């Protein structure tokens, strides 16, 4: 069964044909700045909590009212885990978005899907290769990290990600090959886990929402001994929810524990474990269209699968790290990460375009699948200052390694399903579950990648910084039917940052990334990797005394060496040959503002304009290659603490808006017009420990398609108006 059979057509319109599922693989600087980055969840949170408590006590003595304390995980001046240097967002010559814990709580962002839907310039496509696909600048995001370490995520049948265990999400857009290795020139998503606090803290929340949605979270941590040298933190979340369509539910439990031990004053050992269990009744089919591409107009509650659909995941992730800060201002860090997971899918759903005259066409299509995944990753680096020609510069040297193993086993139903589906009057309970035949597999696919990287941040003058870097990568893939290995790949990086004033800087950057290909040429050689090059220039600022980051960027991406069928050697049966001659372009601009304008008002806003085009292609030259990605995307959120009733009330308002998009399915074109969704939050602080908030999404109940795939199936309605009430307690 093909990728399209399992999860709908992949939105990337590459001319390279897809193969069977089972053949695919799945800060440096001064010591104070490094400590700020690496201990953001402990030292900084503790200091701010202590300051807030002191202010509140003084205010109480004076009879004044104060704001409730707000935990901030990182200041605008601090670096990011994904950059591994002490440079701030303003000093980094690439577009960066950080969504922190405060923002996630305000907007009730409980999953990675929720976070990405609120991220500037990101398009979220449900059920792409049996998981949710994220796209930036027209390309699929396939580079994920945990605390700066490459991890397996976003692959076929990858499980949903709960956000309770994460402190923040960092998204670096464009090509990121220098530190990550292979991938698309889209973005790197770095998930930063919570770390133990240096003083005791605990919080818990209970949520109730539409469609029988219930959620509970608990987060507790602090020192385990008198000196505070041993610390731990435990985060537990559980959610039981239904969906807006007639049948469908999910129960998920996520347990995360982490510990830290100060081996010396400057050396910290960390270790953690995550276990996630998900049981769900899935919705594989979505809804079909008429064969001519017209929308049928089915109710959003339509469910065209069977009630016995199941999609279950079991995931265990463990990690450990060792970091040391030297008196010279240097830091060294070693982190290892291991994943083991399995999932099982059994489904039957309506597949087939609807004939406009007869109303017939869809029939049940389904199967049974089992997936096994494992991953071992390692990242080690050293960074710090050095002196040359009377000036102080920064240097980063490191290496990382990642090995993944993925396997798919499939089975057929006995007897084979051949049930017509009346899309206007379908009963999900009418089709009995057939027997399942024997599972078979082509064996695991193992992919290994390693690389050495280095980067220097050179101070040419007080206002001008030059960033130069490079990476040397190795990559190979092995399966029971084939093996592939590419020559060592060099990935360059360069950037300039010019400080106009202490608040504003101009920047320009050049970044590359490569993506191995497994197709063969007529001569029997492996195709050269796809090469993505990202050019970016812009201006960044830190306003409101450094509390607000603003940026404007222009970007141009060229991706070349894309696989094309060899016109000189046409396919003979299943034997096909390819040449690396395809080329596409993505270009546009991004504007973003994020931070706190005043003590009462926080703001997150992002606008993206993006166009894509096939520059060289045998059949689509000159056409857009990412039609599904709208040209215009606006993300806006603001939260204001009202100056009444001792500032107990807060009001949040947001907008998700985008322009029209379309998808080509055979001879038909499916279209979704532009739309805007309004979101709001009303919060009330009961006392210093208790607060309650009501979040309402899609306030005006706009009906729209979040994603389109084909006339046959996998077209997904966006969620109707929904509400969730959350009670939170903090100690």
C-alpha positions as CSV (number, residue, x, y, z in Angstrom):
1,X,0.0,0.0,0.0
2,X,1.4,3.4,-0.9
3,X,1.8,6.6,1.2
4,X,-1.3,7.9,-0.5
5,X,-3.4,4.9,0.5
6,X,-2.4,5.3,4.2
7,X,-2.4,9.0,4.7
8,X,-3.5,10.9,1.7
9,X,-1.4,12.5,-1.0
10,X,1.8,14.1,0.3
11,X,1.4,17.8,-0.3
12,X,4.9,18.2,-1.7
13,X,4.4,17.9,-5.5
14,X,7.9,16.6,-6.2
15,X,8.2,14.9,-9.5
16,X,10.0,12.0,-7.8
17,X,7.5,9.2,-7.3
18,X,6.9,7.9,-3.8
19,X,7.9,4.3,-3.0
20,X,6.4,1.9,-0.5
21,X,6.2,2.8,3.1
22,X,8.5,0.0,4.2
23,X,11.3,1.3,2.0
24,X,11.5,4.7,3.6
25,X,13.6,5.6,6.7
26,X,12.0,6.9,8.8
27,X,26.2,29.1,24.8
28,X,29.1,30.0,24.7
29,X,30.5,33.5,25.4
30,X,30.9,34.9,28.9
31,X,30.2,32.5,31.7
32,X,27.2,34.4,32.9
33,X,25.5,34.3,29.5
34,X,26.0,30.6,29.2
35,X,24.7,30.0,32.6
36,X,21.6,32.0,31.8
37,X,20.9,29.9,28.8
38,X,21.5,26.5,30.3
39,X,19.9,27.1,33.7
40,X,16.9,29.2,32.5
41,X,14.4,26.9,34.1
42,X,16.2,26.9,37.5
43,X,18.3,29.9,38.4
44,X,16.3,32.5,36.4
45,X,12.9,31.2,37.4
46,X,14.0,31.1,41.1
47,X,15.4,34.7,41.0
48,X,12.3,36.1,39.3
49,X,10.0,34.2,41.7
50,X,12.0,35.6,44.7
51,X,11.9,39.1,43.3
52,X,8.1,38.9,42.6
53,X,7.5,37.6,46.1
54,X,9.5,40.4,47.7
55,X,7.6,43.0,45.7
56,X,4.2,41.5,46.6
57,X,5.1,41.5,50.3
58,X,6.2,45.1,50.2
59,X,3.0,46.0,48.3
60,X,0.9,44.2,50.9
61,X,2.5,46.2,53.7
62,X,1.8,49.4,51.8
63,X,-1.8,48.3,51.1
64,X,-1.2,48.2,47.3
65,X,-2.3,45.7,44.7
66,X,0.1,43.9,42.5
67,X,0.1,41.7,39.5
68,X,0.4,37.9,40.1
69,X,3.9,36.6,39.6
70,X,4.8,35.5,36.1
71,X,7.4,32.8,35.5
72,X,9.6,33.8,32.5
73,X,11.9,31.1,31.2
74,X,14.3,33.2,29.2
75,X,15.0,36.8,28.5
76,X,15.2,38.3,25.0
77,X,19.0,38.6,25.5
78,X,19.5,34.9,26.2
79,X,20.5,32.5,23.4
80,X,18.7,29.4,22.2
81,X,19.4,25.7,22.8
82,X,19.4,25.2,19.0
83,X,22.1,27.8,18.3
84,X,24.6,26.6,21.1
85,X,26.0,30.1,21.3
86,X,25.3,33.0,23.6
87,X,24.1,35.3,20.8
88,X,20.7,36.7,21.3
89,X,17.8,36.4,18.9
90,X,18.7,39.9,17.6
91,X,22.3,38.8,17.0
92,X,21.3,35.6,15.1
93,X,21.3,36.1,11.3
94,X,18.3,33.9,10.7
95,X,14.5,34.0,11.5
96,X,13.8,32.5,15.0
97,X,10.4,32.1,16.8
98,X,10.3,31.1,20.5
99,X,7.0,30.0,22.0
100,X,7.4,29.8,25.8
101,X,5.4,28.4,28.7
102,X,3.5,31.6,29.3
103,X,2.3,31.8,25.7
104,X,1.3,28.1,25.7
105,X,-0.7,28.5,28.9
106,X,-2.4,31.7,27.7
107,X,-3.5,30.1,24.4
108,X,-4.1,26.6,25.8
109,X,-1.6,25.1,23.5
110,X,-1.5,21.5,24.8
111,X,0.0,19.7,21.8
112,X,2.8,20.4,19.3
113,X,0.0,20.7,16.6
114,X,-1.5,23.5,18.7
115,X,1.9,25.2,18.9
116,X,2.7,25.0,15.2
117,X,-0.8,26.3,14.2
118,X,0.1,29.5,16.1
119,X,3.6,29.8,14.7
120,X,4.4,32.4,12.1
121,X,4.5,31.1,8.5
122,X,3.8,27.4,9.4
123,X,1.1,25.4,7.5
124,X,-0.2,22.4,9.4
125,X,-1.4,19.4,7.4
126,X,-3.2,16.6,9.4
127,X,-2.8,12.9,8.3
128,X,0.3,13.4,6.2
129,X,2.0,10.0,6.2
130,X,-0.1,9.0,9.2
131,X,1.0,11.9,11.3
132,X,0.7,15.7,11.2
133,X,3.0,17.4,8.7
134,X,4.3,20.9,9.3
135,X,5.5,23.1,6.4
136,X,7.5,26.3,6.4
137,X,8.4,28.4,3.3
138,X,6.8,25.7,1.1
139,X,8.9,22.8,2.4
140,X,8.1,20.0,4.9
141,X,9.8,20.4,8.3
142,X,11.7,17.2,8.9
143,X,14.4,18.4,11.3
144,X,13.4,18.0,15.0
145,X,15.6,18.3,18.1
146,X,15.2,17.9,21.8
147,X,17.4,20.4,23.7
148,X,19.6,20.7,20.6
149,X,20.0,17.0,19.9
150,X,18.6,15.6,16.6
151,X,15.8,13.2,17.3
152,X,13.4,11.0,15.4
153,X,10.1,12.8,15.0
154,X,7.6,13.6,12.2
155,X,8.3,10.3,10.4
156,X,5.6,7.9,9.2
157,X,3.1,7.1,12.0
158,X,4.9,9.4,14.4
159,X,2.8,9.9,17.6
160,X,1.2,13.2,18.7
161,X,3.4,15.3,21.0
162,X,2.1,16.5,24.4
163,X,3.5,19.9,25.5
164,X,3.2,19.5,29.3
165,X,6.9,18.4,29.6
166,X,8.3,21.2,27.5
167,X,9.4,24.7,28.7
168,X,9.4,26.2,25.2
169,X,9.6,25.5,21.5
170,X,12.3,27.1,19.3
171,X,11.8,27.3,15.5
172,X,14.7,28.4,13.3
173,X,13.3,28.9,9.8
174,X,15.2,28.2,6.6
175,X,18.1,25.8,5.9
176,X,19.7,24.6,9.1
177,X,22.2,22.0,7.9
178,X,25.2,23.4,9.9
179,X,24.1,22.0,13.2
180,X,21.5,19.5,12.3
181,X,22.7,17.7,9.2
182,X,20.3,16.5,6.4
183,X,16.8,17.8,5.8
184,X,14.7,20.2,3.9
185,X,15.3,24.0,3.8
186,X,12.2,24.6,5.9
187,X,13.0,24.9,9.6
188,X,14.4,23.1,12.7
189,X,12.0,22.6,15.6
190,X,13.7,22.3,18.9
191,X,11.7,21.1,21.9
192,X,13.3,22.3,25.2
193,X,12.3,20.0,28.1
194,X,11.6,21.4,31.6
195,X,14.5,21.2,34.1
196,X,14.4,20.8,37.9
197,X,13.9,24.0,39.9
198,X,16.4,25.1,42.6
199,X,13.6,25.8,45.0
200,X,10.4,23.8,45.5
201,X,7.6,24.6,43.2
202,X,4.4,22.8,42.2
203,X,1.4,23.5,40.0
204,X,-1.6,21.5,38.7
205,X,-4.5,22.2,36.3
206,X,-7.8,20.7,35.4
207,X,-9.5,21.4,32.1
208,X,-13.0,20.7,30.6
209,X,-13.9,21.3,27.0
210,X,-16.2,20.5,24.1
211,X,-16.9,17.0,22.9
212,X,-16.2,15.4,26.3
213,X,-12.7,16.7,26.6
214,X,-11.0,16.4,30.0
215,X,-7.4,17.2,30.8
216,X,-5.3,17.1,34.0
217,X,-1.7,18.2,34.5
218,X,0.6,18.1,37.5
219,X,4.2,19.5,37.7
220,X,6.3,19.3,40.9
221,X,10.0,19.7,41.5
222,X,12.8,21.1,43.6
223,X,15.9,20.0,45.6
224,X,16.1,16.5,47.1
225,X,18.9,17.3,49.6
226,X,19.7,20.2,52.0
227,X,22.5,21.6,49.8
228,X,20.3,21.6,46.7
229,X,22.9,19.7,44.7
230,X,20.4,17.0,43.8
231,X,17.2,18.2,42.1
232,X,14.3,16.5,40.4
233,X,11.1,17.3,38.6
234,X,8.0,15.2,37.7
235,X,5.4,16.2,35.1
236,X,2.3,14.1,34.5
237,X,-0.5,14.8,32.0
238,X,-3.6,12.9,31.0
239,X,-6.2,13.8,28.5
240,X,-9.4,12.0,27.5
241,X,-11.2,13.7,24.6
242,X,-13.7,13.3,21.8
243,X,-13.7,15.2,18.5
244,X,-16.2,17.3,16.5
245,X,-17.0,14.4,14.1
246,X,-19.5,11.7,15.0
247,X,-17.0,9.0,16.1
248,X,-13.5,9.5,17.4
249,X,-11.8,9.7,20.7
250,X,-8.3,9.7,22.2
251,X,-6.9,8.8,25.7
252,X,-3.3,9.9,26.2
253,X,-1.1,9.7,29.2
254,X,2.4,11.3,29.4
255,X,4.9,10.9,32.2
256,X,8.1,12.9,32.4
257,X,10.8,12.8,35.1
258,X,14.1,14.6,35.1
259,X,16.9,14.9,37.6
260,X,20.1,17.0,38.0
261,X,23.1,16.4,40.1
262,X,25.9,19.0,40.7
263,X,29.0,17.0,40.5
264,X,31.0,20.1,41.2
265,X,30.3,23.8,41.4
266,X,30.6,24.0,37.6
267,X,29.6,20.5,36.5
268,X,26.0,19.2,36.2
269,X,24.8,15.7,35.3
270,X,21.3,15.5,34.1
271,X,19.1,12.5,33.3
272,X,15.5,12.0,32.3
273,X,12.8,9.6,31.1
274,X,9.5,10.1,29.2
275,X,6.8,7.5,28.7
276,X,3.7,8.2,26.5
277,X,0.7,6.0,26.0
278,X,-2.0,6.8,23.5
279,X,-5.2,4.9,22.6
280,X,-7.4,6.3,19.9
281,X,-10.3,5.8,17.5
282,X,-8.9,7.4,14.4
283,X,-10.5,9.1,11.4
284,X,-8.4,8.1,8.4
285,X,-10.7,9.0,5.5
286,X,-11.8,12.6,6.2
287,X,-14.3,13.5,3.5
288,X,-14.3,13.1,-0.3
289,X,-15.2,15.7,-3.0
290,X,-17.1,15.3,-6.2
291,X,-15.1,13.8,-9.1
292,X,-15.0,17.2,-10.8
293,X,-13.4,18.8,-7.7
294,X,-16.5,20.5,-6.3
295,X,-17.1,20.5,-2.6
296,X,-19.9,18.1,-1.6
297,X,-20.8,20.2,1.5
298,X,-21.0,17.4,4.0
299,X,-21.6,18.4,7.7
300,X,-18.4,18.9,9.6
301,X,-19.5,16.1,12.0
302,X,-19.3,13.5,9.1
303,X,-17.4,10.4,10.0
304,X,-16.8,7.9,7.1
305,X,-14.7,5.3,8.8
306,X,-15.8,2.3,10.8
307,X,-16.3,2.5,14.6
308,X,-13.7,-0.2,15.1
309,X,-10.8,1.9,13.8
310,X,-7.8,1.9,16.2
311,X,-4.5,3.8,16.2
312,X,-2.4,3.2,19.3
313,X,1.1,4.4,20.3
314,X,3.6,3.4,23.0
315,X,6.7,5.6,23.3
316,X,9.7,5.6,25.7
317,X,12.4,8.3,25.5
318,X,15.4,8.6,27.8
319,X,18.2,11.1,27.8
320,X,21.3,12.1,29.8
321,X,23.6,15.1,29.7
322,X,26.8,16.3,31.2
323,X,27.8,20.0,31.0
324,X,30.7,21.9,32.5
325,X,31.5,25.6,32.7
326,X,35.1,26.6,32.7
327,X,36.7,29.6,34.4
328,X,37.8,30.8,31.0
329,X,34.2,31.4,29.9
330,X,34.0,28.2,27.9
331,X,31.4,25.5,28.3
332,X,31.3,21.9,27.1
333,X,28.2,19.7,26.9
334,X,27.5,16.1,26.0
335,X,23.9,14.9,25.5
336,X,22.6,11.4,24.5
337,X,19.0,10.6,23.6
338,X,17.3,7.2,23.1
339,X,13.8,6.5,21.7
340,X,11.9,3.2,21.4
341,X,8.4,3.1,20.2
342,X,5.7,1.0,18.6
343,X,2.3,1.8,17.1
344,X,-0.6,-0.2,15.7
345,X,-3.2,0.9,13.2
346,X,-6.3,-0.9,12.1
347,X,-8.8,1.0,10.0
348,X,-11.4,1.0,7.2
349,X,-12.6,4.3,5.6
350,X,-14.4,5.6,2.6
351,X,-12.1,6.0,-0.4
352,X,-13.3,7.3,-3.8
353,X,-14.6,10.5,-5.5
354,X,-18.3,10.9,-5.6
355,X,-20.0,10.8,-9.0
356,X,-22.1,14.1,-9.3
357,X,-24.9,12.3,-11.2
358,X,-25.3,9.0,-9.2
359,X,-23.8,10.0,-5.8
360,X,-21.9,6.8,-5.8
361,X,-18.2,6.0,-5.8
362,X,-16.6,5.7,-2.3
363,X,-16.0,2.2,-0.9
364,X,-14.3,1.1,2.3
365,X,-10.6,0.8,2.0
366,X,-8.4,-0.3,4.9
367,X,-5.8,-2.5,6.4
368,X,-3.8,-3.4,9.5
369,X,-0.2,-2.1,10.2
370,X,2.3,-2.3,12.9
371,X,5.3,0.1,13.3
372,X,8.5,-0.2,15.3
373,X,10.9,2.7,15.8
374,X,14.2,3.2,17.6
375,X,16.7,6.0,17.7
376,X,20.0,6.7,19.3
377,X,21.4,10.3,19.1
378,X,24.4,12.1,20.6
379,X,25.6,15.7,20.5
380,X,28.8,17.0,22.0
381,X,30.1,20.6,21.7
382,X,32.5,23.1,23.2
383,X,32.0,26.8,22.9
384,X,33.5,29.9,24.3
385,X,35.5,33.1,23.8
386,X,38.9,33.5,22.3
387,X,41.1,36.5,21.6
388,X,42.7,37.5,18.3
389,X,44.1,40.8,17.0
390,X,43.0,42.6,20.2
391,X,39.4,41.6,19.9
392,X,37.2,38.9,21.6
393,X,35.5,36.4,19.4
394,X,33.4,33.2,20.0
395,X,34.1,29.7,18.7
396,X,31.8,26.6,18.6
397,X,33.2,23.1,17.8
398,X,31.0,20.0,18.0
399,X,29.9,16.7,16.6
400,X,26.6,14.8,16.5
401,X,25.4,11.3,15.6
402,X,22.0,9.8,14.9
403,X,21.0,6.2,14.2
404,X,17.4,5.3,13.5
405,X,15.6,2.0,12.7
406,X,12.1,1.9,11.4
407,X,10.0,-1.1,10.4
408,X,6.5,-1.5,9.1
409,X,4.5,-4.7,9.1
410,X,1.3,-5.0,7.2
411,X,-1.6,-7.4,7.0
412,X,-4.8,-7.7,4.9
413,X,-8.4,-8.2,6.0
414,X,-10.0,-11.5,5.3
415,X,-12.3,-11.3,3.4
416,X,-11.2,-8.2,1.5
417,X,-13.4,-5.1,2.2
418,X,-15.7,-4.2,-0.7
419,X,-18.5,-2.2,1.0
420,X,-20.1,0.8,-0.8
421,X,-20.3,4.0,1.4
422,X,-23.3,6.3,1.1
423,X,-21.6,9.5,2.3
424,X,-24.9,11.2,3.1
425,X,-26.2,8.3,5.3
426,X,-23.3,6.2,6.5
427,X,-23.5,4.2,9.7
428,X,-19.9,3.6,11.2
429,X,-21.3,0.6,13.1
430,X,-22.8,-1.2,10.1
431,X,-19.6,-2.8,8.8
432,X,-18.3,-5.7,11.1
433,X,-14.6,-6.0,11.6
434,X,-13.1,-8.7,9.4
435,X,-10.4,-11.1,10.4
436,X,-6.8,-10.0,10.0
437,X,-4.3,-12.1,8.0
438,X,-0.7,-12.7,8.8
439,X,1.6,-9.7,9.2
440,X,4.6,-9.4,6.9
441,X,7.5,-7.0,6.6
442,X,10.4,-6.3,4.4
443,X,12.5,-5.8,7.5
444,X,13.8,-2.7,9.2
445,X,15.3,0.3,7.5
446,X,18.3,1.6,9.3
447,X,19.7,5.2,8.7
448,X,22.9,6.5,10.2
449,X,24.0,10.1,10.1
450,X,27.0,11.8,11.7
451,X,28.8,15.1,11.4
452,X,31.5,17.4,12.6
453,X,30.6,21.1,12.8
454,X,32.3,24.3,13.6
455,X,31.3,28.0,13.7
456,X,33.2,31.2,14.6
457,X,31.5,34.5,15.5
458,X,34.2,37.1,14.7
459,X,34.1,40.6,16.0
460,X,35.4,42.7,13.0
461,X,34.5,45.9,14.9
462,X,32.2,46.9,17.8
463,X,29.1,47.0,15.6
464,X,30.0,44.4,12.9
465,X,30.1,40.6,13.5
466,X,31.0,37.9,10.9
467,X,29.7,34.4,11.4
468,X,31.4,31.6,9.5
469,X,30.8,27.9,9.8
470,X,30.9,24.5,8.1
471,X,29.9,20.9,8.6
472,X,31.2,17.6,7.3
473,X,28.5,14.9,7.2
474,X,28.3,11.2,6.6
475,X,25.0,9.4,5.7
476,X,24.0,5.9,4.9
477,X,20.9,3.8,4.8
478,X,20.4,0.0,4.8
479,X,17.4,-2.2,4.3
480,X,16.8,-5.8,3.3
481,X,16.3,-4.8,-0.3
482,X,18.8,-2.0,-0.9
483,X,21.6,0.1,0.7
484,X,22.7,3.6,0.0
485,X,25.7,5.7,1.1
486,X,26.7,9.2,0.0
487,X,30.1,10.7,-0.1
488,X,31.0,13.1,2.7
489,X,28.9,16.3,2.3
490,X,30.3,19.7,3.2
491,X,27.7,22.3,4.4
492,X,28.8,25.9,4.6
493,X,27.2,28.7,6.6
494,X,27.9,32.5,6.6
495,X,26.3,35.6,8.1
496,X,26.9,39.2,8.9
497,X,25.3,41.2,11.7
498,X,25.7,45.0,11.9
499,X,24.4,46.8,15.0
500,X,22.9,50.1,13.9
501,X,22.1,51.1,17.5
502,X,21.9,49.1,20.8
503,X,18.3,48.3,19.8
504,X,18.5,47.6,16.1
505,X,20.7,45.4,13.9
506,X,20.9,44.5,10.2
507,X,21.8,41.0,9.1
508,X,22.3,38.8,6.1
509,X,23.0,35.1,5.9
510,X,23.8,32.2,3.6
511,X,22.9,28.7,4.7
512,X,22.8,25.2,3.1
513,X,21.3,21.8,3.8
514,X,21.2,18.5,1.9
515,X,18.7,15.7,1.5
516,X,19.9,12.2,0.4
517,X,18.0,10.5,-2.4
518,X,17.7,6.8,-3.0
519,X,16.8,6.7,-6.7
520,X,19.3,5.3,-9.2
521,X,20.7,6.5,-12.5
522,X,20.8,4.5,-15.7
523,X,24.5,3.9,-15.0
524,X,23.6,2.3,-11.6
525,X,24.8,5.2,-9.4
526,X,23.0,6.8,-6.6
527,X,21.5,10.3,-7.4
528,X,23.3,13.2,-5.8
529,X,21.6,14.6,-2.7
530,X,19.1,17.4,-3.1
531,X,20.8,20.7,-2.2
532,X,18.9,23.5,-0.5
533,X,20.3,27.0,-0.3
534,X,18.8,29.7,1.9
535,X,19.5,33.4,1.4
536,X,18.1,35.8,4.0
537,X,18.5,39.5,4.9
538,X,16.6,41.6,7.4
539,X,16.5,43.8,10.4
540,X,15.9,42.9,14.0
541,X,15.2,45.0,17.1
542,X,14.8,44.8,20.8
543,X,12.3,47.4,22.1
544,X,10.6,48.2,25.3
545,X,13.9,47.9,27.2
546,X,14.6,44.5,25.6
547,X,11.3,42.9,26.4
548,X,10.0,42.9,22.8
549,X,11.7,41.3,19.9
550,X,10.8,42.6,16.4
551,X,12.1,41.5,13.0
552,X,11.6,41.8,9.2
553,X,13.2,39.3,6.9
554,X,13.4,38.7,3.1
555,X,14.3,35.2,2.0
556,X,15.0,33.2,-1.1
557,X,15.5,29.4,-1.2
558,X,16.7,27.4,-4.1
559,X,16.5,23.6,-4.0
560,X,18.2,21.8,-6.8
561,X,19.1,18.2,-7.9
562,X,15.5,17.0,-7.3
563,X,14.9,13.6,-8.9
564,X,13.3,13.5,-12.4
565,X,12.5,10.6,-14.6
566,X,15.3,10.0,-17.1
567,X,13.8,11.0,-20.5
568,X,16.6,9.0,-22.3
569,X,15.7,5.8,-20.5
570,X,11.9,5.4,-19.9
571,X,10.6,3.1,-17.2
572,X,10.3,-0.6,-18.1
573,X,7.8,-2.2,-15.7
574,X,9.0,-1.3,-12.2
575,X,12.5,-0.5,-13.4
576,X,12.8,3.3,-13.6
577,X,15.9,5.5,-13.8
578,X,16.4,9.1,-12.8
579,X,18.5,12.2,-13.2
580,X,19.0,15.0,-10.7
581,X,17.9,18.0,-12.7
582,X,14.8,19.4,-10.9
583,X,14.9,22.8,-9.2
584,X,12.4,24.8,-7.3
585,X,12.3,28.2,-5.7
586,X,10.6,29.7,-2.6
587,X,10.8,33.4,-1.8
588,X,9.0,35.9,0.3
589,X,9.1,38.0,3.5
590,X,8.4,37.5,7.2
591,X,7.6,40.1,9.9
592,X,7.4,39.2,13.5
593,X,7.0,40.8,17.0
594,X,7.0,38.9,20.2
595,X,7.3,39.9,23.9
596,X,5.9,42.1,26.5
597,X,5.1,45.7,25.6
598,X,4.3,46.7,29.1
599,X,3.8,44.9,32.4
600,X,0.1,44.4,31.5
601,X,0.3,43.7,27.7
602,X,2.1,40.8,25.9
603,X,2.0,40.5,22.1
604,X,2.9,37.8,19.6
605,X,2.4,38.7,15.9
606,X,3.7,37.2,12.7
607,X,3.0,37.9,9.0
608,X,4.4,35.8,6.1
609,X,4.2,36.3,2.4
610,X,5.6,33.3,0.4
611,X,5.5,32.2,-3.2
612,X,6.9,28.9,-4.7
613,X,7.7,27.9,-8.2
614,X,9.1,25.0,-10.2
615,X,12.1,26.4,-12.0
616,X,13.1,23.2,-13.8
617,X,10.7,20.3,-14.1
618,X,9.7,18.0,-16.9
619,X,5.9,18.6,-16.5
620,X,5.3,21.5,-14.1
621,X,7.9,24.1,-14.9
622,X,6.7,27.6,-14.0
623,X,3.9,26.3,-11.8
624,X,3.7,26.6,-8.0
625,X,5.2,23.5,-6.2
626,X,3.5,24.1,-2.9
627,X,-0.1,25.1,-3.8
628,X,-1.4,24.0,-0.5
629,X,0.7,26.7,1.3
630,X,-1.2,30.1,1.2
631,X,0.7,33.1,0.0
632,X,-0.4,35.1,3.1
633,X,-0.4,33.9,6.7
634,X,-1.2,36.1,9.7
635,X,-0.8,34.9,13.3
636,X,-1.8,37.4,16.1
637,X,-2.2,37.1,19.8
638,X,-2.3,39.6,22.6
639,X,-3.0,39.3,26.3
640,X,-3.9,42.2,28.5
641,X,-4.2,42.4,32.3
642,X,-7.2,44.7,32.9
643,X,-6.5,47.6,35.3
644,X,-9.5,46.9,37.4
645,X,-10.3,44.7,40.5
646,X,-6.6,44.6,41.5
647,X,-5.7,43.4,38.0
648,X,-7.3,40.1,38.6
649,X,-9.0,40.0,35.1
650,X,-7.1,39.4,31.9
651,X,-8.3,39.3,28.3
652,X,-6.6,37.6,25.4
653,X,-7.5,38.0,21.7
654,X,-6.0,36.4,18.7
655,X,-6.4,36.0,14.9
656,X,-5.4,33.2,12.6
657,X,-5.8,34.4,9.0
658,X,-4.6,33.1,5.6
659,X,-5.3,33.5,1.9
660,X,-6.8,31.0,-0.5
661,X,-5.0,27.8,-1.5
662,X,-5.6,24.9,-3.8
663,X,-4.6,21.3,-4.5
664,X,-4.5,19.5,-7.8
665,X,-6.0,16.0,-7.8
666,X,-5.8,14.4,-11.3
667,X,-7.7,16.6,-13.7
668,X,-9.5,18.4,-10.9
669,X,-8.5,21.3,-8.6
670,X,-9.7,21.5,-5.0
671,X,-9.9,25.0,-3.6
672,X,-10.3,26.6,-0.2
673,X,-10.8,30.4,0.0
674,X,-9.1,32.7,2.4
675,X,-10.4,32.8,6.0
676,X,-9.8,34.3,9.4
677,X,-10.4,32.7,12.8
678,X,-10.8,34.6,16.0
679,X,-9.7,33.2,19.3
680,X,-10.2,34.7,22.8
681,X,-9.3,34.0,26.5
682,X,-10.9,35.4,29.6
683,X,-8.8,34.8,32.8
684,X,-9.5,35.5,36.4
685,X,-6.9,35.3,39.3
686,X,-8.8,34.1,42.3
687,X,-5.8,34.5,44.7
688,X,-2.1,34.2,44.5
689,X,-2.4,30.4,44.1
690,X,-5.6,29.9,42.1
691,X,-6.6,31.1,38.7
692,X,-9.3,30.2,36.1
693,X,-9.4,30.8,32.4
694,X,-11.9,30.2,29.6
695,X,-10.4,29.8,26.1
696,X,-12.6,29.9,23.0
697,X,-11.2,29.1,19.6
698,X,-12.9,29.8,16.2
699,X,-15.1,32.3,18.1
700,X,-17.4,32.9,15.1
701,X,-17.6,29.3,14.1
702,X,-16.0,29.7,10.7
703,X,-16.4,26.6,8.5
704,X,-13.3,25.8,6.4
705,X,-10.9,23.0,5.3
706,X,-7.7,22.9,7.2
707,X,-6.2,20.7,4.5
708,X,-7.1,19.3,1.1
709,X,-5.7,16.2,-0.5
710,X,-7.7,14.6,-3.3
711,X,-11.2,14.1,-4.6
712,X,-11.1,10.6,-3.2
713,X,-10.4,11.3,0.5
714,X,-8.3,12.9,3.3
715,X,-9.9,16.4,3.1
716,X,-10.0,17.7,6.6
717,X,-12.4,20.2,8.1
718,X,-11.0,22.7,10.6
719,X,-12.3,22.5,14.1
720,X,-15.6,24.3,14.8
721,X,-16.0,26.7,17.6
722,X,-14.6,25.1,20.8
723,X,-14.2,26.1,24.4
724,X,-12.1,24.9,27.3
725,X,-12.3,26.0,30.9
726,X,-9.1,25.5,32.9
727,X,-8.5,25.8,36.7
728,X,-4.8,26.2,37.7
729,X,-3.2,26.0,41.1
730,X,0.4,27.1,41.9
731,X,2.5,26.7,45.0
